[in-house]
C-alpha cells in the first residue's frame, strides 16, 4: 500500500483538522488514479460526522442529515461530500460502500433539499427575497459567517446533482424526486 498518501486536511481520523471541501478537492483526483481505499477510508470517517456534534454553521431549520466538519463548518460540506461519494461509487463500483452509505447519502440530500425549500418563501409583497431558493446564510468560507456566498450554492447543488445522477443510473426509487430539486 501507499501508507504515506494521506491527503492534507482530509485524513481518515480525528487527528487531522479536516475541511471537507478541501478534502473533496484533494481526494477526487485520486479516484482517477485508482486510490480507492484511501478515498473510501476518508469517506468512512467523514460520514461519521453526519448528525454529529460538528454541524455546519448557519441559519438552518435543522441540521439532521447535514455532514459536519471538525475543521471549518462550511455550509458546502454536505454537497461536497455527496459529490465525492457519488464519484467514488462511479469509479470504484464498490457495492459494499453503496449498501452501507446510501442511507447516509439520502439523508444528506434530504437535508439540502429541506434547506433549499425553506428559503423558497416570498416577501409579504409577493416578491422574492435575496436568497430565494438558495442555501440559508451561514458560514460559507473561513471569514464570512452570516452571508450568502455563491460558493456555498455552487458546491452544494453540484453535489446534489452528482448524487441525483447516480440515483438515476441506479434506477433508485427516489431518483425522480431528488432530480426535480436539481
C-alpha positions in Angstrom: 0.0 0.0 0.0 0.8 3.6 -0.1 0.5 4.5 3.6 2.3 7.7 3.0 -0.6 9.0 1.0 -2.6 11.0 3.5 -4.4 14.0 1.9 -3.7 17.3 3.7 -6.8 18.2 5.7 -8.6 15.1 4.6 -7.2 12.2 6.6 -9.2 9.2 7.9 -9.3 10.0 11.6 -9.8 12.9 14.0 -6.1 13.7 14.4 -6.4 15.8 11.3 -8.3 19.1 11.2 -10.4 18.5 8.2 -12.0 20.9 5.8 -14.4 18.7 3.8 -14.4 20.9 0.8 -10.6 20.9 0.6 -10.6 17.1 1.3 -13.0 16.6 -1.6 -10.8 18.7 -3.9 -7.8 16.7 -3.0 -9.5 13.3 -3.0 -11.4 13.4 -6.3 -8.2 13.3 -8.5 -7.1 10.2 -6.5 -10.2 8.4 -7.8 -8.9 8.8 -11.4 -5.6 7.3 -10.2 -7.3 4.3 -8.6 -6.6 5.1 -4.9 -10.0 3.8 -3.9 -9.1 2.5 -0.5 -7.7 5.9 0.6 -10.8 7.7 -0.6 -13.1 5.1 1.0 -11.3 5.3 4.3 -11.6 9.1 4.2 -15.3 8.9 3.3 -15.9 6.4 6.1 -14.5 8.9 8.6 -16.3 11.8 7.0 -19.7 10.1 7.2 -19.2 9.6 11.0 -19.5 13.4 11.2 -23.1 13.3 9.8 -25.5 14.3 12.6 -22.5 14.8 14.9 -21.5 17.5 17.4 -19.8 19.3 14.5 -22.6 20.6 12.3 -22.3 23.3 9.6 -23.0 26.8 11.0 -25.9 28.7 9.5 -29.5 29.7 9.8 -30.9 26.3 9.2 -34.3 24.8 10.0 -32.4 21.7 11.2 -29.0 20.0 10.8 -30.4 16.5 10.7 -28.7 14.8 7.7 -26.0 17.5 7.4 -22.4 16.4 7.3 -20.3 18.2 9.8 -16.7 19.1 9.9 -14.0 19.0 12.6 -12.3 21.9 10.9 -14.3 24.7 9.3 -18.1 24.2 9.5 -18.8 25.4 6.0 -22.3 25.1 4.5 -21.0 23.5 1.3 -19.6 20.5 3.3 -22.6 18.3 2.8 -22.8 18.9 -1.0 -19.0 18.4 -1.4 -19.2 15.1 0.4 -22.1 14.0 -1.7 -20.1 14.8 -4.9 -17.1 12.8 -3.6 -19.2 9.8 -2.5 -21.1 9.7 -5.8 -17.9 9.9 -7.8 -16.3 7.3 -5.5 -19.0 4.8 -6.4 -18.9 5.7 -10.1 -15.2 4.9 -10.3 -14.9 2.0 -7.9 -18.3 0.3 -8.3 -17.9 -0.6 -4.6 -21.3 -2.2 -3.8 -20.4 -2.7 -0.2 -19.8 1.1 0.1 -23.1 1.8 -1.6 -25.1 -0.5 0.6 -23.5 1.0 3.8 -23.6 4.7 2.9 -26.5 5.1 0.5 -28.9 5.8 3.5 -26.4 8.5 4.7 -26.2 10.0 1.3 -30.0 10.1 1.0 -30.2 11.8 4.4 -27.6 14.4 3.2 -29.6 15.1 0.1 -32.8 15.4 2.2 -31.1 18.0 4.4 -30.0 20.0 1.4 -33.4 19.9 -0.3 -35.2 20.8 3.0 -33.0 23.8 3.5 -33.5 24.9 -0.1 -37.3 24.6 0.2 -37.2 26.6 3.5 -35.8 29.6 1.6 -38.5 29.5 -1.0 -40.8 31.9 0.8 -42.0 35.1 -0.8 -41.9 38.5 0.9 -45.2 39.9 2.1 -45.5 42.0 -1.1 -45.1 38.8 -3.2 -41.6 39.5 -4.4 -38.7 37.1 -4.0 -36.2 37.9 -1.3 -32.5 37.8 -1.9 -31.5 34.2 -1.4 -34.8 32.7 -2.6 -34.2 29.0 -3.3 -30.6 29.2 -2.2 -29.0 27.7 0.9 -29.6 29.8 4.0 -26.9 32.3 5.1 -24.2 30.9 7.3 -20.5 30.0 7.3 -19.6 29.8 3.6 -15.9 30.2 3.9 -13.4 31.0 6.7 -14.3 34.6 7.4 -17.9 35.3 6.2 -20.4 33.8 8.6 -23.9 35.1 8.0 -23.6 35.9 4.3 -24.9 34.3 1.2 -22.0 33.2 -0.9 -22.1 31.7 -4.4 -19.5 29.0 -3.4 -22.0 27.5 -1.0 -24.7 27.1 -3.6 -22.3 26.0 -6.4 -20.8 23.1 -4.4 -24.0 22.2 -2.6 -26.0 22.0 -5.8 -23.1 20.3 -7.7 -23.0 17.6 -5.1 -26.8 17.2 -5.1 -26.8 17.0 -8.9 -24.0 14.3 -8.9 -25.9 12.3 -6.4 -29.1 12.7 -8.3 -27.4 11.4 -11.5 -26.1 8.4 -9.5 -29.6 7.6 -8.3 -30.9 7.9 -11.9 -28.2 5.5 -13.1 -29.1 3.1 -10.3 -32.8 3.5 -11.1 -33.3 4.2 -7.4 -36.9 4.7 -6.3 -36.2 8.3 -5.2 -34.2 9.3 -8.3 -37.0 11.3 -9.9 -38.0 13.1 -6.7 -34.4 14.2 -5.9 -33.7 15.0 -9.6 -36.6 17.5 -9.6 -34.7 19.6 -7.0 -31.6 19.9 -9.1 
